[in-house]
């Protein structure tokens, strides 16, 4: 399973980007994967391809009307382990 912690935001939409971040949260929520929202990013757990697909969908949701998007991503893959959103805390 892959555990990913990431934050993503547009750089061309001014100081307050919460409506754009909310788009990504909607994508994450609809994915059905377990996640935890934090003050500076979101942790998401799932199979490798599933998690990366969600990240791509988040980018696509912002690229619809944003010219520049930045993301910070940390990935931790551990074969045979699940439930690490809670276990690693």
ChimeraX attribute file (.defattr): number of C-alpha atoms within 10 A of each C-alpha:
attribute: neighborCount
match mode: 1-to-1
recipient: residues
	/A:1	19
	/A:2	21
	/A:3	23
	/A:4	21
	/A:5	20
	/A:6	17
	/A:7	18
	/A:8	20
	/A:9	21
	/A:10	22
	/A:11	13
	/A:12	12
	/A:13	14
	/A:14	7
	/A:15	8
	/A:16	9
	/A:17	13
	/A:18	11
	/A:19	10
	/A:20	18
	/A:21	19
	/A:22	11
	/A:23	15
	/A:24	23
	/A:25	16
	/A:26	12
	/A:27	17
	/A:28	21
	/A:29	13
	/A:30	10
	/A:31	15
	/A:32	9
	/A:33	14
	/A:34	14
	/A:35	19
	/A:36	12
	/A:37	13
	/A:38	11
	/A:39	6
	/A:40	9
	/A:41	16
	/A:42	17
	/A:43	18
	/A:44	23
	/A:45	23
	/A:46	20
	/A:47	15
	/A:48	15
	/A:49	11
	/A:50	16
	/A:51	21
	/A:52	14
	/A:53	13
	/A:54	20
	/A:55	22
	/A:56	12
	/A:57	16
	/A:58	22
	/A:59	20
	/A:60	14
	/A:61	17
	/A:62	19
	/A:63	13
	/A:64	8
	/A:65	12
	/A:66	16
	/A:67	11
	/A:68	12
	/A:69	15
	/A:70	10
	/A:71	13
	/A:72	10
	/A:73	13
	/A:74	10
	/A:75	14
	/A:76	11
	/A:77	14
	/A:78	10
	/A:79	8
	/A:80	6
	/A:81	11
	/A:82	15
	/A:83	12
	/A:84	14
	/A:85	15
	/A:86	8
	/A:87	8
	/A:88	6
	/A:89	5
